[in-house]
């Protein structure tokens, strides 16, 4: 008769647990051994919750830790001294950072100017991606640009499908990612907002929001 955990002594429970962990590890190792494809990923961070750019910058710093060259193009954020910019300055030999946004359209009240800025940033991002000089290229808030149709999403999709080198990772951030971009992405994460201090009158905090 098979013993239940309640009928076992400590040694028997430990032995059962060890066997369970051994089988779990063997299954995990077998699963991992079957993953043999190495490729540059298209990664999308979207959703209404905080953390889209933060997570992408985490990938940037992870790549830097491995000595990879990284390119970052910021499509919307303006010229304020963000923590990530100050930190990336310490890796100037490995990072190219282009902050090309001028804020949101409701700040500039000039749609044509916003479109021109978005186009300039997209051309810079394309140059970085197709060059093959960078292991990772981050397109920060590109989803916002696409949401307002400053750049046709079809153009972005076509470029990523046909001109992105196979070994280059591209991560795109911003809420309201277009469905077509989600469809071609390898990895998509949606940040869900549960609570945010802004609702309680708390202003953006240095080191947290910027």
C-alpha positions as CSV (number, residue, x, y, z in Angstrom):
1,X,0.0,0.0,0.0
2,X,1.4,3.4,-1.0
3,X,2.1,5.6,2.0
4,X,0.7,9.1,2.1
5,X,3.0,11.9,3.3
6,X,1.2,11.9,6.7
7,X,2.2,8.2,7.2
8,X,5.9,8.8,6.5
9,X,8.7,9.7,8.8
10,X,11.0,12.7,8.1
11,X,13.5,10.6,6.2
12,X,10.9,9.0,4.0
13,X,9.4,12.4,3.2
14,X,12.8,13.8,2.4
15,X,13.6,10.9,0.1
16,X,10.3,11.3,-1.7
17,X,10.9,15.0,-2.1
18,X,14.4,14.4,-3.5
19,X,13.1,11.9,-6.0
20,X,10.4,14.3,-7.1
21,X,13.0,17.1,-7.6
22,X,15.3,14.7,-9.5
23,X,12.5,13.8,-11.9
24,X,11.5,17.5,-12.3
25,X,15.1,18.4,-13.1
26,X,15.5,15.6,-15.6
27,X,12.3,16.7,-17.4
28,X,13.4,20.3,-17.3
29,X,16.9,19.4,-18.7
30,X,15.3,17.4,-21.5
31,X,13.0,20.3,-22.4
32,X,15.9,22.8,-22.4
33,X,18.1,20.5,-24.5
34,X,15.4,20.5,-27.2
35,X,15.6,24.3,-27.6
36,X,18.4,24.7,-30.1
37,X,17.4,27.7,-32.1
38,X,19.5,30.9,-31.6
39,X,18.1,34.1,-33.2
40,X,17.6,37.8,-32.7
41,X,14.2,38.3,-31.1
42,X,11.6,40.9,-31.7
43,X,10.3,41.9,-28.3
44,X,7.3,44.1,-27.5
45,X,6.5,45.6,-24.1
46,X,3.0,47.1,-24.0
47,X,0.0,47.6,-21.7
48,X,-1.3,50.4,-19.4
49,X,0.9,49.5,-16.5
50,X,4.2,51.0,-15.5
51,X,7.4,49.2,-16.3
52,X,7.6,48.8,-20.1
53,X,10.6,51.0,-20.7
54,X,12.1,49.9,-17.3
55,X,12.0,46.3,-18.3
56,X,13.5,47.1,-21.7
57,X,16.4,49.0,-20.0
58,X,16.9,46.0,-17.9
59,X,17.6,44.0,-21.1
60,X,19.9,46.9,-22.2
61,X,22.0,46.6,-19.0
62,X,22.0,42.8,-19.2
63,X,23.4,43.0,-22.7
64,X,26.0,45.5,-21.6
65,X,27.0,43.1,-18.8
66,X,27.9,40.6,-21.6
67,X,29.9,43.2,-23.4
68,X,27.4,43.6,-26.3
69,X,26.9,46.9,-28.1
70,X,23.5,48.4,-27.7
71,X,21.5,51.1,-29.5
72,X,18.7,53.1,-27.9
73,X,16.3,55.4,-29.7
74,X,13.7,57.3,-27.7
75,X,10.8,58.3,-29.9
76,X,8.8,60.4,-27.4
77,X,10.6,61.2,-24.2
78,X,12.1,64.7,-24.2
79,X,15.5,65.9,-23.0
80,X,15.2,65.6,-19.2
81,X,18.0,63.9,-17.4
82,X,16.6,60.5,-16.7
83,X,18.3,58.0,-14.5
84,X,18.8,55.6,-17.4
85,X,20.5,58.3,-19.5
86,X,22.9,59.1,-16.6
87,X,23.7,55.5,-16.1
88,X,24.2,54.7,-19.8
89,X,26.7,57.6,-19.9
90,X,29.0,55.3,-18.0
91,X,29.0,52.8,-20.9
92,X,29.6,55.3,-23.7
93,X,32.0,52.9,-25.4
94,X,29.2,50.3,-25.9
95,X,26.0,52.4,-26.1
96,X,24.6,54.7,-28.7
97,X,21.7,56.7,-27.1
98,X,19.5,59.0,-29.3
99,X,16.8,60.9,-27.5
100,X,14.9,62.2,-30.5
101,X,11.4,62.9,-29.0
102,X,10.0,66.3,-28.2
103,X,7.2,65.2,-26.0
104,X,3.6,64.2,-26.9
105,X,1.5,66.0,-29.5
106,X,-0.7,67.6,-26.9
107,X,2.5,69.3,-25.6
108,X,3.7,70.6,-28.9
109,X,0.3,71.1,-30.6
110,X,2.1,70.6,-33.9
111,X,1.2,67.2,-35.5
112,X,3.4,67.8,-38.5
113,X,6.4,68.5,-36.3
114,X,5.7,65.4,-34.3
115,X,5.5,63.3,-37.5
116,X,8.8,64.8,-38.7
117,X,10.5,64.0,-35.4
118,X,9.0,60.4,-35.4
119,X,10.3,59.9,-39.0
120,X,13.8,61.1,-38.1
121,X,13.9,58.8,-35.0
122,X,12.6,55.8,-37.1
123,X,15.3,56.4,-39.7
124,X,17.9,56.4,-36.9
125,X,16.5,53.2,-35.5
126,X,16.6,51.5,-38.9
127,X,20.2,52.5,-39.4
128,X,21.1,51.0,-36.1
129,X,19.2,47.8,-36.7
130,X,20.3,47.1,-40.3
131,X,24.0,48.0,-39.5
132,X,24.5,44.8,-37.5
133,X,26.8,46.8,-35.2
134,X,24.4,46.4,-32.2
135,X,23.4,43.2,-30.5
136,X,20.3,44.9,-29.1
137,X,18.3,47.9,-30.4
138,X,15.7,49.5,-28.1
139,X,12.9,51.5,-29.7
140,X,11.5,53.3,-26.7
141,X,7.8,54.4,-27.1
142,X,7.7,53.4,-30.8
143,X,4.2,52.0,-30.0
144,X,3.0,55.6,-29.2
145,X,4.3,56.8,-32.6
146,X,2.4,53.9,-34.3
147,X,-0.7,54.5,-32.3
148,X,-1.0,58.0,-33.6
149,X,-0.1,56.9,-37.1
150,X,2.9,59.1,-37.3
151,X,4.6,56.2,-39.1
152,X,2.6,53.5,-40.9
153,X,2.7,50.3,-38.9
154,X,2.9,48.3,-42.2
155,X,6.2,50.0,-42.9
156,X,7.7,49.1,-39.6
157,X,6.5,45.5,-39.9
158,X,7.9,45.1,-43.4
159,X,11.3,46.5,-42.3
160,X,11.5,44.2,-39.3
161,X,10.5,41.2,-41.4
162,X,12.9,41.8,-44.3
163,X,15.8,43.9,-43.1
164,X,16.4,43.1,-39.5
165,X,19.6,40.9,-39.3
166,X,19.0,37.5,-37.9
167,X,21.2,38.0,-34.8
168,X,19.9,41.4,-33.7
169,X,17.4,41.7,-30.9
170,X,14.9,44.6,-31.2
171,X,12.7,45.6,-28.2
172,X,9.8,48.0,-28.7
173,X,8.0,49.7,-25.9
174,X,4.8,51.7,-25.4
175,X,1.2,51.1,-24.6
176,X,-1.4,50.2,-27.3
177,X,0.9,48.1,-29.5
178,X,-0.7,47.5,-32.9
179,X,-2.0,44.0,-33.5
180,X,0.1,43.4,-36.6
181,X,3.3,44.1,-34.6
182,X,2.2,41.7,-31.9
183,X,1.6,39.0,-34.5
184,X,5.1,39.1,-35.8
185,X,6.8,39.5,-32.4
186,X,8.7,36.6,-30.8
187,X,8.0,37.8,-27.2
188,X,5.2,40.1,-26.1
189,X,4.6,41.2,-22.5
190,X,1.6,43.3,-21.4
191,X,2.1,45.4,-18.2
192,X,-1.2,45.5,-16.2
193,X,-1.8,48.4,-13.8
194,X,-3.2,47.3,-10.5
195,X,-2.4,50.4,-8.4
196,X,-0.5,53.6,-9.2
197,X,0.4,56.4,-6.7
198,X,-0.4,59.1,-9.3
199,X,-4.1,58.4,-8.5
200,X,-3.5,59.5,-5.0
201,X,-1.8,62.8,-5.9
202,X,1.8,61.5,-5.7
203,X,4.1,63.1,-8.3
204,X,6.7,61.2,-10.4
205,X,9.6,60.2,-8.2
206,X,13.2,60.5,-9.2
207,X,14.7,57.0,-9.6
208,X,11.3,55.4,-10.0
209,X,9.6,57.3,-12.9
210,X,12.7,58.9,-14.4
